[in-house]
Amino acid sequence: MSPTIATRVEPGSFFDLTRKDPALTRLRETGAEPVLPFVLMERLVRSGTPFAEHARALRSDTVTVAGVTFDWFDAGLPREIADELSLTDYEIVQHTDERRATLIQALDRLSLIHLEGFACVREFVRGLLWVGLKPGVRASSLTSSSDPALPYVVVFSDKARHHIPPNTVSPESSSLFLAENLLHEGTHQSISFHILQNRVFADGYSSRTSPRITIGWRTGQGEARNQSWEIDRAFHAACVYNQLLRFRRTELDRDDLTANERAHFQDAYDEGLPAVRYLTRELELLGEHFSPHGVELLGALRHRTDQL
């Protein structure tokens, strides 16, 4: 087994949406391909909720970049799906020419400049949920998110054009910041796919009983769960940070950034580098909670981190 996170969906695997499966086949034959990820959701959640049937209420526009087509969902977000994904405070925003142009610019940047990153997004992202807070909701909006319960679908808001997590916020919007956030969630999806299909953690490992890693840059921010992370959450974060630092370094080496973009990518890079080094070191100290394959992944992560 390769000591790297999977870079492709294995043919015939659970996540292969082209495999022979009655539910998947029925949707393909009726032209309902955008609904396919929700069949996997039904099987992962195991609640008996027919998420695929609820998802049929979603319309979708297609966005095609570099020969890859993404489903940009429209219409109302079904309550059953919103409840499962903790999106009850959100609604799908209006599709506008300006949002479409920004989305295409972000994906195009990945396809032209960040080949490894675009390969990840191309393989592990199909559905796009651009959301905003419902009228009257008083809360801080998410920037972007993805849920292992819904493979292939990523969620983001207008904030993704301004915010580079965790702490970099630009007063000016940029499609490059959206590009990073799309890559961020595509990377999370690739890691989730890999963990669900491979033995990464030791027998008996549980998030509920996991040792926790103190997250210094989150101290004093929001809920207590954001200030110390379980091993699996920290592993996700270390892998994602590693990918995003490469994205930021590539952008900083280019000469076509605005002064604002350059300043904020530099801030995010300077903050992210010690963070990924810290997480990698802490995870290595907790190596007994990983399987032999997981230990190999940590070694590969260490090697990639040392190259930053």
Helices and strands as residue ranges (DSSP letters): H 22-29, G 33-35, H 36-45, H 51-55, E 59-65, E 68-74, H 79-84, E 90-92, H 97-113, H 115-124, E 127-133, E 144-145, E 153-157, G 158-161, E 163-164, E 168-169, H 175-197, E 212-214, G 216-218, G 224-226, E 228-230, H 231-252, H 259-285, G 287-289, H 292-306
